[in-house]
Each structure stands twice: as C-alpha cells, then as structure tokens.
Amino acid sequence: MKIQFLGANGVVTGSKTLLTYNGHRILVDCGLFQGPKEIRDQNWAPFPDAKSIDAVILTHAHIDHSGFLPRLVKEGFRGRVYSTEATQDLCKIMLPDSAYLQEEDAFFANKTKYSHHDLALPLYTHEDAEKALKLFYALPWQKWTELYPGFSFRFIRAGHILGSSLAQISFQKENETKILTFSGDLGNGRSFIIHEPEYISETDYLVMEATYGDRVQDKTNPIEEIGEIIQKVIGRGGTLIIPAFAVGRTQEILYIIHQLEKNGRISKVPVYLDSPMAQNVTQLYLHHQDELKTEVKGDHVFSVLNPYQFHEVTSPDDSMLLCMNTDPKVVISAAGMLTGGRILHHLKAKLPDEKSGVLFVGYQAQGTKGLLLKNGLRQIRIHHQNVDVEAEIFSIESLSAHADSNDIIDWMRHLRRKPNQVYLNHGETNPLFALKYRIENELQFQVTIPGPGQEFILD
C-alpha cells in the first residue's frame, strides 16, 4: 500500500490523497483548491494520469473535497465514485453549481478582457459535472465493501455536515489485516442539528485534518451572542449580512434565529436567504433524518429552520433588488469565505454603510477576502472596484463545524492502541505544526506532515 498526498498540503482546500494497492489506484477525496489566485491556479495543473484512477472514495460533499471530480472526468476518469447517500444527494446540487460558477468566471473574463488568454475557458462545464454525477454509487453507514481482493472500505459518521464520513480502509499486508483511516473533516459535536462524530477504537494509520489544530474554539452558546448582534444592527436601522456556507452553516443560523424569535430574545425581523443552493440543501434534511438530532426530526425539520418573516430569494434580479433594499433585515448568502457568489454583491452595497454589519460564522482561509475583512481591512476590492469598509464587522468562532485542537486530541484518545503513523493534512502551517506538537507530546503518537506530492509506503 502506497499513499501519496496530492492536495491540502499546508492549505485547507484541494483535498486529494492517492492510494496505490496491488496495481489499483484509488483517490480519497477529489477537491478544488480555493482562495487566492496562486492557490486556485493549482486546479489547472494536469492530474497525473486521470484515466488510470480506478475509483474515488469521497468523505463528504464540500467543494474542497469533491469539486475537482468534474475536472477529473474531463481528463478521462471513468471509475466509480463511492460516498454516503447524503453526500451523493448534496453533490447533485453542489457540482452543477460549481460548474456554473466556472462557466460564469470564464464568461466574465472574456467579456471584460480581464483574462490573459485570448479565450478564457472554464475549468469544467455543467456537462462535465453531470457526467461525474453518473459515476456515483452510494453506500450505507458502517457497511464494509470489498473493492478489490484484500481491499475493503466503509463509512463512519464524522458529524461535520450532512453525509460527512470517516473513510476507513482495510487492506492485506503480509497476511495481516491493516486499517487506514481518513478523518475527512471531523465535526466537533456542537451542531444544533446533526449528530456528533463517532469514535473508532483502532487504526494502524490515520490521516487527520488539522484545520483548527492551533486553537481552541469558544464553547459558549452562540445563540445569545447572535441575538445581541442582530438587535444591535437592526436597532440602528442597518442590514446584517451573514456569509455562510450553503451546507451546514446556513441551516444552523436559521435554527438559531428561529429559537431567538420563538423565545422572545429578538423581535421578528425579515430574514432573507439569498442562496438557491442553500435552499435546495435545506430540503435534503427532510430525506436524511437518521443524521438529525431528535428535536429537529419529523415534521419539525422545516419549522425549526424557518424564522417567522422568512424569505427565499431565487432569481438574480430579486437578489440585486435585495442589495438595493435599505430596510433593516438579516441577509444570509454564500459563499462563506467570500470566494464568489451573491454575497459579494451584498457586501459591495452594504460595507460602506456604517449602520450595517457583517457577521462571520465560519473559517476564513489565508488570503481570502473574508479573513482580510475579519482582520480589520478598511478597504477591499470587489468585482475590480475598491469598496470602503464602514460597516461593523463581527465574528463568532463557536459555530465552526470543524473539530478544534482539543476535540481532535479527545477523539484520538479513544484509540485503544497507538497507530503506526499519523499523517496531518488539510491545515495551514501553524495549525499543522501545533497539532503535531500536541499529538506527539500528549499522546506519544508518531506524526508526519506530508509535503505536496510526497509518497509513503505503509509498512
């Protein structure tokens, strides 16, 4: 068994890990690089021999783990893509949407002559996304599936988003059975809506994410804090803009606002969800109730995710009209790290307004507009225009869907014996080395931080 790290090395996007076993090539996750241009440009590098990939095992649907699939298909991949049922359903929404954004970027570059190329092309098209979706094969939780002689795998609940999983792989080595586990993105157990991650008792090798490896998240209940921020911004006649990932974070925010209104903690305010993808994702919660906590199951799914004055914005024209609306309100829109989408139009309209506010509720990667705003930048460039920042910027760390440093250490303590090796990826430099230090000193596990393209033999 060989393992090669082709993405998410020193960054939190582009997750791709290649396994080679008895002549078979299996990719675990197939994500897009996101963020600044120098990171996104890696998406254009030819994938090494895409036609020879036999299968893809997908831990979850977030684009930094799934979004390269249409490009892999474009380059010749024709194998199966294995995932949980909810991950497959989410990808049916997210991959075509990602293709649409790729095509829009190319159209805009050609229209404005902003591209360095005579004809800017999309990374992939809607047709490529549809071809990728035809390769999906959904599997139930916990069921071992033999892919090749001596090579089996199963999905275990990771509690990060709907359908997210640990991918656990069993393989034969010198007449012994060995276990290799990929954490995917590990949840922290503090979601209001979905179940916490499951523990595992043993693994010989562990590939662990390190997104929050250098910090401990605020454990205070975010409901009261969000209520105070809403009251503050609405009370002075402003608009509160909440950039939120369409999968997971949006639903948590809607739940919190509903609870605040229900308990009389805030007045009933107009709440606009300007993300067609998030609207479609919310519908999926009704079909995957085995992953939901008891209080949001059954007929309660939509009632607890709908504030009293809730409005779904679908068309681009209605979205632009909402940007011009000066009434006090809450607007939830994507993308969560301001990497594109309708949220940028809302920010361009409201950042110069000192009555308004922007509330960050999720991770902001290095080099993203989200991190720049969060860190106090007073002028930011949106759609090639400089925009002054007069709105108040808020940030809440306790709503993250990722495990923090303590959560990861606690999860690893449940292993009954030491793994032979722990590999850390999907993290920036400081989180990677901070988590490595903690694991080695507190658990005495052997830890490696792989470099880009680095390959290891599991022996």
N, C-alpha and C positions, 0 to 999 in steps of 0.2 A: 504494500500500500504506500503510495506517494501522495503527498499533499502539497499543493502549490497555491500561494496567495496572490491573486491577480487583481485585487481591489481592496478598498477600505484599509489601506496601509497608511497610517498617520493621518487619515481623514475619516469622516463619519458617513461617507457615501461610496457608491460603487462596489458594494459587497459582491465578490466573486471568489470562490475557492474551488480549485480543480483537484479532483481525486483521480488517481490512475491505479487501477487494480486489475491484474491479470489481463492486460490489454484493453480494458474498458476505461473510458474517460467520462467521469460524472462531474457535473458542475453543481456545487451547492450555492444557491442564490446567483442572481444574474442582474445586478443593479446598475442604475445610472450613476455616474458621477454628477454631483450637483454643487452649486456655489459659484465662486469666481470663474472667469473665463479660462484661466490657466488650468483649473481642475476639470471644468466641463470639456475642454479640448481632448481629454483622455478618452472620451466616448468615441472619438473619430479614429482612434488607432485600430488597425485591423485586429480582430480577435484571432489568436493563434489557432488556425485550423478548425474553424467552427463546424465544418462538416463532419469532423471526427468525434464530436461530442455525442455520446450515446444517450444521455439523459440529464435532466436538470431536476434537482430537489430544491423546492422553494420553501423557505421558513415562513415568510409572510409577504403581504401584498404591497407594502410601502415601496415607492418607486426606486429608492436607493437600494432595494433588494430584488426588485422584479423588472424595473423599467428598461433594462437592456435586452430583454427577451425578443422584442420585435426586430432589433438590430441583429441579434444572433441568428434569427430566422432569415433575415435579409442576406446574411453572409453564408447561409447554407445549412443551418441546423434543422434536422427533421426528426429528432428523437422525441420522447415523451417528457412532459413537464409534470412532476408529481407535487401535489400540495394537499392541504386540507380543503374541505368543501367550501368553507367560508372564504379562504384565500382565493380559490378559483372564482367565486362569485364577485369578490372585490376586484380582481384583475379584469373581469369583464367590463367593469366601469373604468378602472384606472388606466389600463393600457391604451384603449382608444382615445381617452382624454389626453394622455401623454403624447400620442401621435398627432393629435390635433394641435397641441402646443408646438410641436416640432415643425409642423407644416406652416403654422402661423408665423413662427420666427423666420422661416425661410421666405415667406411672402413679404413680410415687413422689410427684411434685408434687401430684397430685390426692388421693392417699391421705393425705398429711401436711398438705394445705392450705398447702404451702410456696410455691405459685405465687401471683403477683399477679393471675392471671387466674381467672375463675370456673371455666373448664375449660381446663387445660393441654393443648396439642396437641403431638404430635411434629413435629419439623422435616420428617420424611418417614417413610413406613411401609415395611414389608417388601414390600408390593405395588409401591410406587414403585421400590424397589431392583431388583426382578425385571423391571420394565418397562425400566429403564435397561440391564440386562444384555442384553436382547434387541436393543439397538441396537449392540452391539459388533461390530467387524469387525477380525479380527487380520491383521497383515501380517508378512512375513518381514523379517529384518535387511537393510539396505542397498538394498532394492528401491525405486526411485523410482516413486511412484504419482501419476498426474495426477488431481487432484481437480476442477479446473476448467481451461478453456483458459488457459494461461500460469501455472498454479499447480500445483506438484508438491511432494511431500514424501517423506522417508524416515527410517527409524530407524537410529541408530548406537549401539552398546553404550556405556552410561555407567558400568557397574561399581558402581552404588550398591546395588541389591538385584536379585533375580531379575527379569529382564524390563525393567529400567530402561534408558532410552534418552535420547540426544540427539535432538531433533526438528529436522531440517534441512529448510528450506523454500526452494524455488526459485521465483522469480516474475519476470515480464517487466516491464521499466520502460524505456520509450522505446527499444524494440528491443534492449535489453540484458538479459541474464540476471543477476539478483542473488540472493544467498544470504543467508538469515536463519537463524541457528542458536539454538535454545534448549538450554541445558545440562541442563535438568531439575535433578535433584540429582546432582552429579558424585561418583563414587566416588574413593577415594584409592589403589587398587591394593594395599591391605594386607589384603584379605579372605583368610581361610584357605580359602574355599570357592568363590567366584565369580571370574571373570576380571576383570582390570583394565579401566578405561575405554580406549576407542580415541581416538587423536588425529585431529584434522582439519587439513587443510593450509591451507584458506582459508574465509573467510566475509566478507560485506560488512557484516553487522550481527550482533551477538552479545548475547543475553540470558543473563546469567550469574548463578548463585546465589552468595550471599555468607554462608552460614550461619556458617562459620568464618573469615570474612575478616579478623579481627583477631587471629588466634592461630595458633601452630604446634603441632600435636599431638605428644605424646610418641611417639617412634618405637621405644621399647623394646618387646621382645616381651612381650605381656601374659600369656603362659602362666604364667611363673614367679610373677608378682605375684598372679595369681588363685589359684594354688596356695597361696601363703603366707596369703592371706586366708581361704581355705576351711579350711586346717589350724588357723588361729588361732581361728576361730569354732566349728568342730566340736570342737576340742580342749577348749574350756571348756564344752561341752555345750549350745551355742546353735544357733539356726537362722539360716542365711544367706539373706536374701531378695534376689533379683536382679530388679528391674523391667526388663523387656526387651521391645523391640518384637517383635511376633509374626513379622514378616517380616524375616529377615536376622540381627538381633542374637541372637535366641534360638538359631538354628542355629549361629552362631559360638560361643556359650557352651557348647552341648552338645558341639561338636567339641573345644573346649579341655579340658573336664572329662574327656572320653574319653582325650585324649592324656596328661593328667596321671596318670590311673589306669593307663593302658597302660604308661607309662614309670616307674611306681612312685614318682611325685613326691608323690602324696597317697594316703591309704588309700581303699578303695572305700566311698563314703558313699551313703546314699539320696538320690537326686535326683528331685524331683517337678516335672513340667511341668504347671502349673495354667493352661492356656490352650488350650481346644479349637481356637481359630483357629490357634495356632502348630502344633498337632499336624497340622491339615489342610494348613497351608502346607508343613511338612516333607515330606509325601507328594509335593508337586509337584516337589521337587528330582529325583525319580526320572524325571520326564517331560520335564525340560528340561536334559539332561546336556550339551548343547552349550555351556551357560553355566558349567559347573563345571570346576574345575581337575582335572588328571589324577588326583591322589591320592584324590579323592573320587568318581570316576566309577564306573559299573557297579555291581557287587554291593556295593561299599564304601559306597554312599551312606548306608544306614541303620546299618551297623555303626559308622561313624565319628561318627555323630550320636547314639549310644546309650551313655550311661555304663552301668557294669556293674549297678548297682542302680537302674535307671531305671523310673519310674512315671508314667504319664499319668493325669491327673485330669480326668474328663469332667463328671460331674454336679455341680450346685450343692451338693447335700448332701455329697458327698465333699469338695468344696472347703472347706466350713465345718468338717467334721471335721478336715481337714488344718490349718486355722487353730488348732484346739484341741490339736493334737498337739505335745507338748513334747520329743520325741526330737530328737537332733542330726540335721540334714539340710540340704539345699540346696533352696530353692523358687524356681523361675523362673516369673514370671507377668507379665501385661500389665495396664495399659498402661505403656509405657516412661517417660512423663513424669508418671505418676500422675494422669492426667486422668479416670480412671474404671476400671471393671473389677474383677476379682477381687483384684488386687494391693492395693487399699485395705483389704480385709478382713484380709489377711495383715499389713499394716503396723499396723492397729489392734490386732491381737493381739500382735505382737512388738516394736513400738517401745518399750513400757515395760520390756522385758526387757533388762537390761544384759549378759547373756550372748550375746544375738543381735546380728546385724549386717545392714546394708543396703548392697548394692554397686551403685552407679550405673555403668552401662557405656555410656551414650548421652547425647546432647544434652538439656539441660533448658532449656526456653524461659523467658523472663521471665514472672514471675507464677505459674508452676506450683508445685505442692507439691514436686515433685522438686527444683527449684532452691532452694526455701526450706530443705528438709532438707539438701541438699548444702552450703548456706552456713552451717549451724550452728544453725538454729532449734531451740529446746529444747521447744517445744510446738506441735502442729499440729492443725488442725481436720479431722476426717474424719467424714463422714456426720453433720454437725452436732454432733459431740462433740469436746471438747478431749482430745488424746492426748499424754501426756508422752513425750519422746524420751530414753530411757536407752540404747538400742541404739547400737552403734558404727556410724558412717557412713563408708563407703569410696567412693572414686571412681577410675575408671580412664579416662583420656582417649584411650588408644591404640587403643581398639576402635571408634571412630567409623566410620560408613560414608560420611561426607562427606569430600570433599577439604578440606584446610586451606589457609591462605593461600599457603604455599609450593607446594603441589600445584597450586593454581589458576594461579599465575604460571607454573609449569613447563608446565602443559598449554597455556596461551596462547602460550608461546614457540614452540610447534610451528607456529603460523600463519606462512606464508611471507610474508604481507604484512599491513599494518595494516588492521583493519576500519574502515569509515567511522565506526562508533559502537558503543560497548559500553554496554549498559543493565544496571545492577545491581539485583537484587531478591532476595526470599526471604532476608532478613537483618535483624537488628536494627540500630539506628542506628550503634553503634560499629563493628561488622564492615563495614557498608556503606561508611562513610567511610574506614576504614583500608584496605580493599581498593581503593577508588577512588584513594587516595593512591599505593599501590604500583603499580597499573597505569599511572597517568599518569607516575610518575617512573621506573619501571624499564623499561616497555615503550613509553612515549610514545603510548599509545592514548588516544583521546578517550572520556571516560566521563561518563555521566549517571545520576543516581539519581532515577528517576521518583517522583512523588508519587501518592497514591491517585486513581485515575481519570484520570490525566494521559495525553494522547494525543499521538502524534508522527506526522508524515508522513515516511516513509523516502525521503529524496531526497538 
